[in-house]
Amino acid sequence: MKKLVASTLIAMSAAAAMAGSTWLQYSIYTPSDLMIPWERGDVHGLRLNMPYGNNKGHLLGLDLGFAGILSERMTGCQLTGFNMVDLATSRGFQFGVVANRTKEICGVQMSGILNWNEDVAYGFQLAPVNIDGEFYGVQFGGFSWLAGASCGFTAAGFLMARNEYKGVSLAALNYGLQHVSGLQMGGANLTMQTSSGLQLGVVNFAKHHEGVQIGIVNVNGVGFLPCLPFVNFNFTH
């Protein structure tokens, strides 16, 4: 058994060396930023950040420690206090006690404070604050900020959709700047331009809503009447 393990480790080390990568890296933050091995390239295996690791290459495998920073893509699992995949894509699972920051995520992203993706997120997000360019999937949080076109399910205290949003949004305050379609449900559902589907809340507002509004106050610029209690509707474009 020992020979088998030793042979496997030797084979992994040889394959990693041939590929210009290492299968195990131990990173120590010092004035000289010590890493063992020193090369800041790809890690195909395990990276230990004690407390800080900063690589210019690709991580394929498992990232553990306090702060993990990569300049290229991550494929696998990151479990640290703070994860940053700068200007690159993450595929897999990210858990940051403080925050996760990437250009693009495809998978699961969870944080104690913040998930921040500059371009697009696909999959599942959970954090008190979620900030995304585009989002496609399921999202839970206290505050969600979506800058680009998004589609899926969002449950939050406050949802800000700056572009088109399609799907189900559940929030104390749903705020859409452009077009919202699907189901908006919350204390207040506000759409500054157009919306379609069902608005269900205490206060519902849309400049142009195609569908039904159910709430205490329902304002629709093209509704049966501009403002009605309990129910308002419009089925024309």
GIPE-V637696 format. One record per residue. RES is the residue in one small letter. OMEGA is omega in whole degrees, -180 to 180 (NA if undefined). Layout:
<<RES	OMEGA> <RES	OMEGA>>
This chain:
<<m	179> <k	179> <k	179> <l	179> <v	180> <a	179> <s	179> <t	-180> <l	178> <i	-180> <a	178> <m	180> <s	180> <a	-180> <a	179> <a	179> <a	179> <m	-179> <a	-178> <g	-178> <s	176> <t	-179> <w	178> <l	178> <q	177> <y	-175> <s	180> <i	178> <y	176> <t	175> <p	179> <s	178> <d	-172> <l	174> <m	177> <i	-7> <p	-174> <w	-176> <e	-178> <r	-176> <g	-175> <d	171> <v	178> <h	-176> <g	-174> <l	173> <r	179> <l	-178> <n	-174> <m	6> <p	-165> <y	175> <g	-177> <n	-177> <n	176> <k	-176> <g	-175> <h	174> <l	175> <l	-177> <g	-172> <l	180> <d	-179> <l	176> <g	-177> <f	-180> <a	179> <g	-177> <i	179> <l	177> <s	175> <e	-168> <r	175> <m	175> <t	-178> <g	-173> <c	175> <q	178> <l	-177> <t	175> <g	-179> <f	179> <n	174> <m	173> <v	-168> <d	175> <l	-179> <a	-175> <t	174> <s	178> <r	-179> <g	-174> <f	176> <q	172> <f	177> <g	180> <v	179> <v	-173> <a	169> <n	178> <r	179> <t	170> <k	-179> <e	178> <i	172> <c	-177> <g	-177> <v	-179> <q	-179> <m	-178> <s	176> <g	-179> <i	-167> <l	163> <n	-175> <w	179> <n	-173> <e	-176> <d	-172> <v	176> <a	176> <y	175> <g	-173> <f	178> <q	176> <l	178> <a	173> <p	179> <v	175> <n	179> <i	-177> <d	167> <g	171> <e	178> <f	177> <y	-180> <g	-177> <v	-173> <q	175> <f	179> <g	176> <g	-179> <f	179> <s	180> <w	-179> <l	-176> <a	-176> <g	177> <a	-174> <s	-178> <c	177> <g	-179> <f	178> <t	173> <a	-175> <a	172> <g	180> <f	178> <l	174> <m	176> <a	-175> <r	-180> <n	-179> <e	176> <y	178> <k	177> <g	-178> <v	177> <s	-180> <l	-176> <a	173> <a	175> <l	173> <n	-177> <y	179> <g	-179> <l	-176> <q	-178> <h	177> <v	178> <s	-179> <g	-179> <l	171> <q	-177> <m	-180> <g	178> <g	178> <a	177> <n	-174> <l	177> <t	-173> <m	180> <q	-176> <t	175> <s	179> <s	-179> <g	-176> <l	170> <q	-178> <l	-177> <g	176> <v	177> <v	177> <n	-179> <f	174> <a	175> <k	178> <h	-180> <h	175> <e	-177> <g	-173> <v	172> <q	178> <i	-179> <g	178> <i	178> <v	-179> <n	-178> <v	179> <n	-176> <g	-180> <v	-178> <g	176> <f	166> <l	-178> <p	-179> <c	180> <l	172> <p	172> <f	-177> <v	170> <n	-175> <f	174> <n	-180> <f	176> <t	-180> <h	NA>>
